[in-house]
Amino acid sequence: MPEILPAGTAAPPPTSLMPLIPSTELAPDVIKTLERGAYLHGQVLLGRRPAGRLYRDDEWVSLSFLERRARAARGALKAFDAEREHLGDEFNLNGVCSKEFYLIMAAETAGLASNWSPNKCTATALAPIIKCTEISFLALA
């Protein structure tokens, strides 16, 4: 994000862009921010004005984004709970935050960049990166 955004443009909270792992997006303070945004979003959908006024377009987009991330975080927490219940004492979150995380992030970033790039050469050049990180990730499993 640029340091100075054009007037009327609100960037999403940086914490809302983090991966859904306990040390980042699933930290209690981040969950609180996401849930607050989800609550405000829901209030607006019910026809209320929690800010005492209508939201600007950029504010509404931010609330919608926070609501979506809150749902994703709730799903991730439920998945971790189910895995904890299924694995019992073998459950270990350290693997989520270790090497696999970096491989997943590299693959996701390369995949997004290749999809967004209007340049076919760039998209083609990123394809091997995606494949290599997928192979590395499978080897760790």
N, C-alpha and C positions, 0 to 999 in steps of 0.2 A: 504494500500500500504506500502511496506517496505520503510524505509528511503533512502536506497541506491538501485537503480534499476540497473540491469545488463546493460552493455554498449549497446547502440543501442535500448534500450527500453524506450519509452516515455509514461508516465502516462497521461491520459486525465486530463484536468484542473479540479480540485475538484469541482468547481462551476457547471460544466456540468453534474455532477452526482446528483444534488439536485432535489427534487420533483418540478413539474411544477406548482408552486404557486407564486403569486406576490412577496412575501417576499424573495424568493430564486431564482429559475431558471428563473423567468420572470422579475427579476429586470433589469432595463435598461442597466447597465454595463455588466451583464451576457449575455443579448440578443446581445449586441454589440460583445462580444467574440464569441458567437455561429454564428452570421451572418458573421463575418470575416472568420471563418473556412469554412462556407458554400460557401462564395465567392471564397476562394482559391481552394476549392474542384471543384467548377464549372469551374474555369480557367484551371485547370489540365485536366478536361474532354474535354475541348475545344482544347487541344493540346498545351496550353501555359505553360510556366515555371515561375510562379509568384515569385519563390524564386531564379530565375536565374539558376536553376539546377533541376535535377530530385529529387523527394522526396525519402527518404529511406522508406522501408516497414512500419516501426513503425510510421513514420510521416504521411504516407498516411492513415493508419488505424485511426490515431487521427483525420485527416481532415474528413474522412468518418463518423466517430462518431459525430463530431461537426456538420456536415451537417445534419445528421439524427436528432440530438437533436434540431437543428434550425428549421427543419420542424415541429417537435413535439411542440416546443414552439409557432410557428406561429399558429398551430392548436388550442392550448390551448388559446391563445389570442383571436382568432376568436370565440371560444366557450364562453369565458367570455363576449365578446362584444354582442354576440347573446343573452346570458342570461340577460345581463344588459338591452338590448332593450326589451326583452320579459317581464321582471319583473318590469322595471321602478324603482320607488322609493323603492320597496321592495328588490331590488338587494343589497346584502351585502356579501362582500368577507371575513368577519371575520369568517364565518362558515367553509371556506376552510382551514383556518389556525388553527382551534381549535381542539377539541378532535377527530373529524373524521379523521383528518390528521394522528394522531398517530395510530389509529386503522387500517387505510389503510396501513400505513408503516409496522405495525406488521404483517398484513396478507400477504402483498407482500413479506416481508423478509422470513417469514415462508414458503410461497409457493415456493420461489426460492431455499431456503435451502433444502426443501424436494425433489424438482426436481433434484437438483445437487448432492444430497447425494447418493453414491453408496450403502449405508447401508440401507436396507429395514426397519430395526427397527427404524432408525432415521426418515425416511420419514413417517412412520406410527405414530410415536410419535408427529410429527409436525402437523398432520392432525387436531387434536382437537383444536389446537391454531388457525388454519385458520378458522375453523367453528365458534369458539367462537367470534373471532373478526368480522366475517361477521354478526353474530347474533346481537352483540353489535352495529355495524354500522347501521343495519336495524332498531334497536330500537330507534336510534337517529333521523332517518329520519322522 
